[in-house]
Amino acid sequence: MRTSEPKDRKRSGAGDRRRAGGYLVQLSWLEGFPDAGGWRAIEGDRLITLEGGAVAKARRIARTVMREHPQALPKLVGDVERWWAIVDAKLRWCSAAIAGTAEALDVLPLLPVRLTQAVRELAGTTAGEAARVAAIAWVAEPDVLDEIVGWLAAHRQALRVVEEPVGELPPWRVMLALARLAVIGASGKPRAVRERGVDALLALCAVDAPDPFPALDVTRNVESRLRRQNATEAPVPNRSRPRVVPWIVSVATCDDDARQRILAGASEAQIAEALLPWEAWERQHAGLMARANELAAVEFDAKDKAVHDVRVIQKLEKARAQAPVPVSVADALDELRMLGHPALAPRTGSIVRLLAALPAALGPAARARMLVHAVRIAATSEVHEHVEWVWDALAEALDDSAPLELLAPWKRALTTEGRMYVEQDLAEDLKRADVQRLVRVLIDLAWRGQVAREDPGRARAWLAAGSTDEILVADLVAALRDVEGYLLVEVARGALAIAERTVADVVAIAKPLLELTKSSRHYSVRQLSVLFEHAANTGGGWIMRAALEAKQGEALTTIADTMKLLPKSKWPPLTRETKASWIERYPVALAPALRRLASVDPDAERSAAKRLATDLPEPEALEREIAALRTRLGNAGAAKRLANLEARLAKPTLPSPARLTKLAAKLERAAREIGLQRFTSEITRGASARVMKAFGMTQLPEWAMAPKTIALLFALLDLEDADREIAGRLVRARSGPPPWDLRDEQPNREFLAQMRQANVDPVPWLDDTPRTITPRDGEPFTLAMTSDPIEVFAMGAHFETCL
């Protein structure tokens, strides 16, 4: 028992403090100050309407906690007697306020002498009023109050920019919010960051710029009136300061971590610097606007109008052309506030680092616009989309003096309106090391002088496809700029699989594949990478390259689509190793082409002899022809032909090098055609067997063997079970005589009977005879209902839907 008593006491003490803390939570609203005839709680910036019952309840709670938890309370509030004096003073004021007899709440006697003196030194100023209110709010926390009052005293001059009231918001509340933002923060978080953020907010308060877009609309409106066009009422642009000041007060109510992130963003976003040019632009053109409005209100005759108006309209057009890069202060503040959201916490540091790295050469609006862009990207990205890796890599590159052209893909985000999703595209499917490599590729391209709009996406595709050679990737991106089309990762992977990894070879393969993405479904093109990798693994990459050169891309996509119907173990190899000693009989220049032919054609020796018979006949063939000619020497020309053959047999001559090159190309074409045909036949046989099994057929009818039709039947295998079962019934019906629409099945017969009972004649819907119809006010057209399920399937394939 003795050994357990300390633990029991410890457990009891913890429970005592927990219960005492529960009471104190109910009194937390007293951490605030008098405002607008009520009481404003610091937490949540809530203005509380005072009621006698609430005040009496708070007094009972305070007495209860002192009575029931005398051991725990000092550990929670420190000096209990001082704590009670503070609570009592605030509750007395609340009671007096309810009675209408309240005077100014003075808590200075409850403060240490040094703090009292510091507050009194600020008396008579707006900052002094903020200090007095802070004393009421934080009287129970003298250390925090000391920092707030000290900050207010040190920033008296800077705070003059918020001394002018905004709406019903008194300046002292703004000053108090700024002090709170600078001083109070999460434990361990640097105060210097908060102070830099508050300095940026003070600079922003000193600016009173118009909202750029309505400001430009004002010039267009007056121009329309000058042209005597119908113009709506001139818009009144919102000003920046009335938005900024209430926003600051609202941010001060966020939790400590959120405030830290918001202020970190504010410290680097340079929103004030982005708005100053608009303030100057408005001031510069104020006279022009006044003159334009004056002229718009006066009626001139046509001649005078031309003299007066045209010149002013030209100046208005010039003013718009000279307008600074627009930055919406509302958007900037909204996205800054968004940095406080917990979901953005893992990405805030990356955003701030990128903002800090943006060089001044990008212009005064670059950081504010990048803030808006980056926060929106961060807020709309999934957790697994590590867009922050892109920002980290960009920041590191810019810190290392990378050329500004590196940011060309973000030009629209930095200069004009419009959403863009560069980071999400770049980070997709990549590891962090790949993202870093990607940025290095973009740096390489930037040093070469250009980063085109599609360059980042294509570089990402090559890296995601497995290429680790950054120079090769940069060369490929630059070499393919003149080719349109979206580079799928699968396309890049397939090209790398069958290429010889030289820039020229990869480009030669990638170009037709990019063209193919514009005319074929992306799903089918993606399947090509599977075919290409299988070809490369079985020695048939050269067949794929040759097929692409022969513009057989569509055929390859059909083969790839068919392959997926079979398990990988059933895929036949494209080539087979063979010992072909007969190749040695032919010139060395033909050996590579002959070996390829032998790898795809079991009867390659005969195939080669047939194709080379004219230029390189076999001795046995010459002897047979000589023997035949000797029996026909009486025929005209036989003697001359015999002499030539005997000379060739006695002393064979090789074709010229040029001719050998042509013969090698001829053999290469034959090898490609034979290899592709044999592979296609084997794949088709396997897929056809699966179609017959799935649809309960013993053999496929002749009409089903047409290339487009068999492709449709293969595609039906991808349907869900229920849909595939209906498709199978239709295919089986199509194998017999029409009609093929299953009208004789019981559910369909019942449906047709119900239509007839409802006086609806279904015959026109069942009759597929074409009809020509001439509308009253149009050209005649022919209407036909198809009854062929294969045609219906073809329509579904065209629209990529299941009809």
ZAMARGU-4260 file (C-alpha; in steps of 0.2 Angstrom, whole numbers, plus 5000, padded with zeros to 4 digits):
<rodrens>
0) 5000/5000/5000 | 5014/5012/5004 | 5022/5010/4987 | 5005/5014/4978 | 5001/5030/4988
5) 5012/5042/4979 | 5005/5036/4962 | 4987/5037/4969 | 4990/5055/4975 | 4998/5059/4958
10) 4983/5052/4949 | 4971/5061/4961 | 4981/5078/4958 | 4980/5076/4939 | 4961/5073/4940
15) 4959/5088/4952 | 4968/5099/4940 | 4958/5093/4925 | 4941/5097/4934 | 4948/5114/4939
20) 4953/5117/4921 | 4935/5113/4916 | 4928/5127/4927 | 4941/5139/4920 | 4936/5136/4902
25) 4919/5142/4907 | 4927/5158/4912 | 4938/5160/4897 | 4926/5173/4890 | 4933/5185/4903
30) 4949/5186/4894 | 4944/5201/4884 | 4939/5219/4885 | 4924/5231/4885 | 4919/5236/4868
35) 4903/5244/4860 | 4893/5242/4876 | 4897/5224/4878 | 4912/5213/4881 | 4923/5207/4867
40) 4932/5190/4870 | 4949/5188/4863 | 4945/5170/4858 | 4936/5171/4841 | 4934/5190/4842
45) 4917/5187/4849 | 4906/5202/4855 | 4896/5196/4869 | 4880/5204/4874 | 4881/5205/4893
50) 4867/5197/4903 | 4864/5197/4922 | 4862/5178/4923 | 4879/5175/4914 | 4888/5187/4925
55) 4881/5179/4941 | 4885/5161/4934 | 4903/5166/4931 | 4904/5173/4949 | 4898/5156/4956
60) 4910/5146/4945 | 4924/5157/4951 | 4920/5154/4969 | 4916/5136/4966 | 4933/5132/4959
65) 4942/5142/4973 | 4932/5132/4986 | 4933/5114/4979 | 4950/5115/4971 | 4962/5124/4982
70) 4977/5113/4978 | 4975/5113/4959 | 4970/5131/4956 | 4987/5139/4961 | 4995/5127/4948
75) 4984/5133/4935 | 4982/5152/4938 | 4997/5156/4950 | 4993/5169/4963 | 4975/5164/4967
80) 4971/5180/4977 | 4977/5191/4962 | 4967/5180/4950 | 4952/5182/4960 | 4954/5201/4961
85) 4955/5201/4942 | 4940/5191/4939 | 4930/5201/4952 | 4935/5217/4944 | 4929/5212/4927
90) 4913/5204/4933 | 4910/5220/4943 | 4912/5230/4927 | 4900/5219/4918 | 4887/5221/4931
95) 4889/5240/4931 | 4887/5239/4912 | 4871/5230/4913 | 4865/5242/4925 | 4870/5257/4914
100) 4882/5264/4927 | 4899/5257/4921 | 4914/5268/4920 | 4931/5265/4911 | 4938/5248/4918
105) 4955/5252/4926 | 4966/5236/4929 | 4982/5246/4931 | 4982/5244/4950 | 4983/5225/4947
110) 4998/5226/4936 | 5016/5227/4941 | 5023/5244/4943 | 5034/5244/4928 | 5020/5238/4917
115) 5008/5251/4924 | 5021/5265/4920 | 5024/5258/4902 | 5005/5259/4899 | 5003/5276/4906
120) 5018/5283/4895 | 5007/5279/4879 | 4992/5288/4886 | 4984/5301/4875 | 4988/5292/4859
125) 4979/5279/4849 | 4993/5266/4853 | 4990/5271/4871 | 4971/5266/4870 | 4977/5249/4862
130) 4989/5247/4877 | 4975/5251/4889 | 4964/5238/4881 | 4978/5225/4880 | 4980/5228/4899
135) 4962/5223/4902 | 4963/5208/4891 | 4980/5201/4897 | 4981/5207/4914 | 4982/5189/4920
140) 4997/5187/4909 | 5009/5201/4913 | 5023/5193/4902 | 5013/5193/4887 | 5006/5211/4891
145) 5024/5217/4893 | 5028/5212/4875 | 5012/5219/4868 | 5015/5236/4876 | 5033/5236/4872
150) 5029/5232/4853 | 5016/5246/4853 | 5028/5259/4860 | 5042/5254/4848 | 5030/5255/4833
155) 5021/5272/4837 | 5027/5280/4822 | 5024/5265/4810 | 5006/5263/4817 | 5001/5280/4811
160) 4996/5272/4794 | 4981/5264/4803 | 4975/5279/4814 | 4962/5284/4801 | 4946/5274/4805
165) 4940/5261/4793 | 4921/5259/4793 | 4916/5256/4811 | 4932/5248/4816 | 4941/5259/4828
170) 4960/5261/4825 | 4965/5255/4842 | 4958/5238/4838 | 4968/5237/4822 | 4984/5242/4832
175) 4980/5229/4845 | 4978/5216/4832 | 4995/5220/4824 | 5003/5219/4841 | 4995/5202/4845
180) 5001/5196/4828 | 5019/5201/4831 | 5020/5196/4849 | 5010/5181/4852 | 5014/5165/4843
185) 5016/5146/4845 | 5030/5140/4856 | 5046/5138/4846 | 5041/5147/4831 | 5052/5162/4827
190) 5046/5179/4832 | 5056/5187/4818 | 5045/5179/4805 | 5030/5186/4813 | 5037/5204/4814
195) 5042/5204/4796 | 5025/5198/4792 | 5017/5212/4802 | 5029/5225/4794 | 5023/5219/4777
200) 5005/5222/4783 | 5009/5239/4789 | 5016/5243/4772 | 5000/5237/4765 | 4990/5248/4776
205) 4999/5263/4769 | 4993/5259/4751 | 4976/5264/4745 | 4975/5257/4728 | 4960/5253/4717
210) 4955/5235/4712 | 4964/5234/4695 | 4950/5226/4685 | 4936/5238/4690 | 4949/5252/4688
215) 4952/5247/4670 | 4933/5245/4667 | 4931/5263/4672 | 4941/5268/4658 | 4932/5257/4646
220) 4915/5264/4652 | 4920/5282/4650 | 4927/5277/4632 | 4910/5270/4628 | 4901/5286/4633
225) 4913/5296/4623 | 4909/5285/4608 | 4891/5288/4612 | 4888/5270/4614 | 4876/5262/4627
230) 4886/5261/4643 | 4881/5254/4659 | 4884/5264/4675 | 4902/5267/4678 | 4909/5254/4691
235) 4916/5261/4707 | 4932/5251/4711 | 4935/5244/4728 | 4950/5251/4737 | 4963/5241/4745
240) 4964/5248/4762 | 4946/5245/4767 | 4949/5227/4763 | 4966/5225/4772 | 4962/5233/4788
245) 4947/5222/4793 | 4956/5207/4787 | 4971/5210/4799 | 4959/5210/4813 | 4951/5194/4808
250) 4968/5185/4806 | 4973/5190/4823 | 4959/5178/4829 | 4966/5163/4821 | 4976/5150/4831
255) 4994/5152/4834 | 5000/5140/4821 | 4989/5147/4807 | 4994/5165/4811 | 5013/5160/4810
260) 5010/5153/4792 | 4999/5168/4787 | 5013/5180/4792 | 5027/5170/4785 | 5017/5171/4768
265) 5014/5190/4770 | 5032/5193/4774 | 5037/5187/4757 | 5022/5190/4746 | 5026/5209/4743
270) 5007/5213/4741 | 5010/5232/4745 | 5024/5232/4732 | 5012/5225/4719 | 4998/5238/4723
275) 5009/5253/4723 | 5011/5254/4704 | 4992/5254/4703 | 4991/5269/4716 | 5003/5278/4705
280) 4994/5273/4689 | 4978/5280/4696 | 4986/5296/4702 | 4995/5298/4685 | 4978/5297/4675
285) 4967/5306/4687 | 4967/5322/4676 | 4963/5311/4660 | 4949/5303/4669 | 4942/5319/4674
290) 4943/5327/4657 | 4936/5311/4649 | 4921/5311/4661 | 4918/5330/4657 | 4918/5328/4639
295) 4907/5312/4640 | 4894/5323/4648 | 4894/5337/4635 | 4885/5336/4618 | 4895/5341/4603
300) 4891/5341/4585 | 4900/5328/4574 | 4915/5340/4569 | 4918/5345/4587 | 4916/5328/4594
305) 4930/5321/4582 | 4941/5335/4588 | 4938/5333/4607 | 4934/5315/4609 | 4947/5305/4598
310) 4962/5312/4606 | 4955/5308/4624 | 4950/5290/4618 | 4968/5287/4611 | 4975/5293/4628
315) 4963/5281/4637 | 4968/5266/4626 | 4986/5271/4630 | 4983/5272/4649 | 4976/5254/4648
320) 4991/5248/4638 | 5002/5255/4651 | 4993/5248/4666 | 5003/5238/4678 | 5002/5219/4680
325) 4985/5217/4689 | 4984/5210/4707 | 4968/5208/4716 | 4970/5212/4734 | 4955/5202/4738
330) 4962/5186/4730 | 4979/5189/4738 | 4971/5191/4755 | 4960/5176/4753 | 4975/5165/4748
335) 4986/5172/4762 | 4972/5167/4774 | 4971/5150/4766 | 4989/5147/4772 | 4982/5146/4789
340) 4972/5131/4785 | 4979/5115/4793 | 4978/5105/4776 | 4991/5118/4769 | 5003/5117/4783
345) 5015/5104/4775 | 5016/5115/4759 | 5017/5132/4767 | 5036/5132/4769 | 5039/5127/4751
350) 5027/5141/4745 | 5036/5154/4756 | 5053/5148/4750 | 5048/5150/4732 | 5041/5168/4735
355) 5058/5173/4744 | 5068/5166/4729 | 5058/5175/4715 | 5070/5189/4709 | 5066/5207/4708
360) 5068/5207/4689 | 5051/5198/4687 | 5043/5214/4692 | 5034/5220/4708 | 5018/5210/4705
365) 5027/5193/4703 | 5027/5187/4721 | 5009/5192/4725 | 5003/5183/4709 | 5014/5168/4713
370) 5006/5167/4730 | 4989/5167/4723 | 4993/5154/4710 | 5003/5143/4722 | 4990/5143/4736
375) 4976/5138/4724 | 4987/5124/4718 | 4991/5118/4735 | 4972/5119/4740 | 4966/5109/4725
380) 4980/5096/4725 | 4978/5079/4733 | 4990/5073/4747 | 5000/5062/4735 | 5002/5075/4723
385) 5018/5083/4730 | 5017/5100/4721 | 5028/5107/4735 | 5043/5097/4728 | 5042/5107/4712
390) 5042/5123/4722 | 5057/5117/4733 | 5067/5113/4717 | 5063/5130/4709 | 5068/5139/4724
395) 5084/5130/4726 | 5088/5133/4707 | 5083/5152/4708 | 5094/5154/4724 | 5108/5146/4713
400) 5105/5160/4700 | 5096/5150/4687 | 5090/5160/4672 | 5073/5168/4673 | 5068/5158/4658
405) 5066/5144/4670 | 5049/5152/4675 | 5043/5153/4657 | 5030/5139/4660 | 5023/5150/4674
410) 5022/5166/4664 | 5003/5167/4663 | 5002/5165/4682 | 5014/5179/4685 | 5007/5191/4672
415) 4989/5188/4667 | 4973/5181/4674 | 4969/5163/4671 | 4971/5146/4681 | 4985/5135/4677
420) 4991/5118/4684 | 5009/5116/4680 | 5014/5109/4696 | 5001/5096/4697 | 5006/5090/4679
425) 5024/5090/4684 | 5023/5081/4701 | 5012/5067/4694 | 5020/5050/4695 | 5037/5056/4700
430) 5048/5054/4715 | 5056/5068/4723 | 5073/5064/4715 | 5064/5064/4698 | 5056/5081/4702
435) 5073/5088/4705 | 5080/5080/4689 | 5065/5088/4680 | 5069/5106/4686 | 5087/5103/4681
440) 5081/5098/4664 | 5071/5114/4663 | 5087/5124/4669 | 5097/5116/4655 | 5083/5122/4642
445) 5083/5139/4650 | 5101/5141/4648 | 5099/5136/4630 | 5087/5151/4628 | 5070/5144/4629
450) 5057/5134/4639 | 5042/5132/4629 | 5024/5129/4636 | 5024/5110/4633 | 5042/5107/4638
455) 5039/5104/4657 | 5025/5091/4653 | 5036/5082/4640 | 5051/5082/4651 | 5041/5074/4665
460) 5035/5061/4654 | 5052/5056/4649 | 5058/5055/4667 | 5042/5046/4673 | 5045/5033/4658
465) 5062/5029/4666 | 5075/5040/4658 | 5088/5046/4670 | 5099/5055/4657 | 5095/5073/4660
470) 5105/5079/4645 | 5096/5066/4634 | 5079/5072/4641 | 5083/5090/4637 | 5089/5086/4620
475) 5073/5076/4616 | 5062/5090/4623 | 5070/5103/4612 | 5070/5091/4596 | 5051/5088/4598
480) 5045/5106/4599 | 5039/5106/4581 | 5028/5091/4584 | 5011/5094/4592 | 5003/5081/4603
485) 5002/5077/4622 | 5016/5066/4626 | 5009/5052/4637 | 5021/5043/4649 | 5016/5027/4641
490) 5021/5033/4624 | 5038/5039/4631 | 5041/5022/4640 | 5037/5013/4624 | 5048/5024/4613
495) 5063/5021/4625 | 5059/5003/4625 | 5062/5000/4607 | 5074/5015/4603 | 5093/5014/4603
500) 5094/5028/4615 | 5101/5040/4603 | 5092/5057/4602 | 5089/5054/4583 | 5082/5037/4586
505) 5071/5041/4600 | 5064/5056/4591 | 5061/5046/4575 | 5050/5034/4586 | 5042/5048/4596
510) 5036/5059/4582 | 5024/5046/4574 | 5018/5041/4591 | 5014/5059/4595 | 5004/5060/4579
515) 4995/5045/4584 | 4989/5052/4600 | 4980/5066/4590 | 4970/5053/4580 | 4968/5038/4591
520) 4961/5035/4609 | 4973/5038/4622 | 4969/5022/4630 | 4974/5012/4614 | 4990/5023/4612
525) 4994/5019/4631 | 4993/5000/4627 | 5007/5002/4614 | 5020/5004/4628 | 5015/4986/4633
530) 5017/4980/4616 | 5034/4989/4613 | 5041/4983/4630 | 5036/4965/4625 | 5044/4967/4608
535) 5060/4974/4616 | 5061/4959/4628 | 5058/4946/4615 | 5070/4954/4602 | 5057/4962/4591
540) 5060/4981/4594 | 5066/4983/4577 | 5049/4976/4570 | 5040/4990/4580 | 5052/5003/4573
545) 5050/4997/4556 | 5031/4997/4557 | 5031/5015/4564 | 5042/5020/4549 | 5029/5012/4538
550) 5015/5022/4546 | 5007/5007/4553 | 5003/5015/4570 | 4985/5012/4569 | 4988/4993/4566
555) 5000/4993/4581 | 4987/5000/4592 | 4974/4986/4586 | 4987/4973/4590 | 4991/4981/4607
560) 4972/4981/4611 | 4971/4963/4607 | 4986/4958/4618 | 4977/4964/4633 | 4964/4950/4631
565) 4977/4937/4634 | 4987/4933/4650 | 5005/4938/4648 | 5010/4920/4648 | 5001/4918/4632
570) 5010/4932/4622 | 5020/4924/4609 | 5038/4931/4606 | 5041/4942/4591 | 5057/4933/4587
575) 5066/4917/4590 | 5084/4913/4590 | 5089/4901/4576 | 5105/4894/4569 | 5104/4899/4550
580) 5121/4893/4542 | 5113/4896/4525 | 5116/4915/4528 | 5134/4912/4525 | 5131/4909/4507
585) 5126/4927/4504 | 5136/4943/4504 | 5141/4950/4522 | 5131/4966/4518 | 5115/4956/4518
590) 5119/4946/4534 | 5110/4957/4547 | 5094/4958/4537 | 5094/4939/4534 | 5097/4936/4552
595) 5081/4946/4556 | 5071/4937/4543 | 5077/4920/4550 | 5071/4926/4567 | 5053/4928/4562
600) 5051/4916/4547 | 5053/4897/4550 | 5055/4896/4531 | 5067/4910/4530 | 5079/4901/4518
605) 5066/4899/4505 | 5059/4916/4508 | 5076/4924/4506 | 5080/4914/4490 | 5064/4919/4482
610) 5067/4938/4485 | 5086/4937/4480 | 5084/4925/4465 | 5086/4938/4452 | 5102/4946/4459
615) 5109/4931/4469 | 5103/4915/4462 | 5107/4898/4470 | 5120/4887/4460 | 5107/4873/4460
620) 5094/4884/4452 | 5106/4890/4439 | 5111/4872/4435 | 5092/4868/4433 | 5089/4882/4421
625) 5104/4878/4411 | 5099/4860/4409 | 5082/4866/4403 | 5089/4878/4391 | 5100/4865/4383
630) 5085/4856/4378 | 5078/4871/4369 | 5093/4878/4360 | 5083/4880/4344 | 5072/4893/4352
635) 5077/4912/4348 | 5088/4919/4362 | 5091/4903/4371 | 5109/4902/4366 | 5113/4919/4372
640) 5103/4916/4389 | 5112/4899/4391 | 5129/4908/4388 | 5125/4921/4402 | 5119/4908/4414
645) 5135/4897/4411 | 5146/4913/4414 | 5137/4917/4430 | 5138/4899/4436 | 5157/4899/4432
650) 5161/4916/4439 | 5147/4923/4451 | 5147/4942/4452 | 5141/4952/4467 | 5128/4966/4465
655) 5135/4983/4467 | 5135/4991/4485 | 5121/5002/4481 | 5111/4987/4475 | 5115/4977/4490
660) 5109/4991/4501 | 5092/4990/4491 | 5091/4971/4493 | 5095/4973/4512 | 5080/4985/4514
665) 5069/4973/4504 | 5074/4959/4516 | 5071/4971/4531 | 5053/4975/4524 | 5049/4957/4522
670) 5055/4952/4539 | 5045/4966/4547 | 5029/4961/4537 | 5031/4942/4541 | 5036/4945/4559
675) 5021/4957/4562 | 5009/4946/4553 | 5014/4930/4562 | 5013/4939/4579 | 4996/4946/4574
680) 4989/4930/4569 | 4995/4921/4585 | 4987/4935/4596 | 4971/4935/4586 | 4969/4916/4587
685) 4971/4917/4606 | 4959/4932/4608 | 4947/4924/4596 | 4947/4908/4606 | 4942/4919/4621
690) 4928/4927/4612 | 4921/4910/4607 | 4922/4904/4625 | 4915/4920/4632 | 4900/4920/4620
695) 4897/4901/4619 | 4902/4899/4601 | 4911/4884/4593 | 4918/4895/4579 | 4918/4913/4573
700) 4908/4916/4557 | 4916/4923/4542 | 4909/4941/4544 | 4917/4942/4561 | 4935/4940/4554
705) 4934/4957/4546 | 4948/4968/4555 | 4936/4981/4562 | 4923/4968/4567 | 4935/4957/4576
710) 4941/4972/4585 | 4924/4976/4591 | 4921/4958/4597 | 4937/4959/4607 | 4932/4976/4615
715) 4915/4967/4621 | 4925/4957/4632 | 4929/4972/4643 | 4911/4975/4647 | 4904/4971/4664
720) 4897/4953/4666 | 4878/4958/4664 | 4882/4969/4648 | 4894/4956/4641 | 4880/4942/4643
725) 4868/4953/4633 | 4882/4956/4620 | 4885/4938/4618 | 4867/4934/4615 | 4867/4948/4601
730) 4883/4941/4593 | 4875/4923/4593 | 4859/4930/4586 | 4870/4939/4573 | 4877/4923/4567
735) 4860/4917/4561 | 4846/4925/4550 | 4838/4942/4554 | 4830/4949/4564 | 4844/4950/4576
740) 4836/4962/4589 | 4831/4948/4601 | 4813/4953/4599 | 4807/4935/4601 | 4814/4933/4619
745) 4801/4933/4632 | 4804/4950/4641 | 4805/4959/4624 | 4789/4950/4618 | 4780/4956/4633
750) 4786/4974/4631 | 4780/4974/4613 | 4763/4968/4618 | 4762/4981/4631 | 4766/4994/4618
755) 4752/4988/4607 | 4740/4987/4621 | 4744/5006/4624 | 4740/5009/4605 | 4758/5012/4601
760) 4763/5004/4585 | 4781/4997/4587 | 4783/4991/4569 | 4792/5007/4563 | 4805/5005/4576
765) 4807/4987/4571 | 4808/4990/4552 | 4825/4995/4546 | 4819/5000/4529 | 4827/5017/4525
770) 4814/5031/4523 | 4816/5048/4515 | 4807/5062/4524 | 4805/5080/4518 | 4801/5092/4532
775) 4791/5107/4528 | 4805/5120/4528 | 4820/5109/4524 | 4829/5097/4513 | 4824/5079/4512
780) 4834/5067/4522 | 4834/5048/4524 | 4831/5040/4540 | 4835/5022/4544 | 4835/5012/4560
785) 4849/5000/4561 | 4845/4982/4566 | 4863/4975/4565 | 4870/4974/4583 | 4888/4975/4575
790) 4883/4992/4569 | 4877/4997/4586 | 4893/4991/4594 | 4903/5001/4581 | 4893/5017/4585
795) 4897/5014/4604 | 4915/5012/4600 | 4915/5028/4590 | 4908/5038/4604 | 4917/5028/4618
800) 4901/5023/4626 | 4891/5007/4628 | 4876/5008/4617
</rodrens>
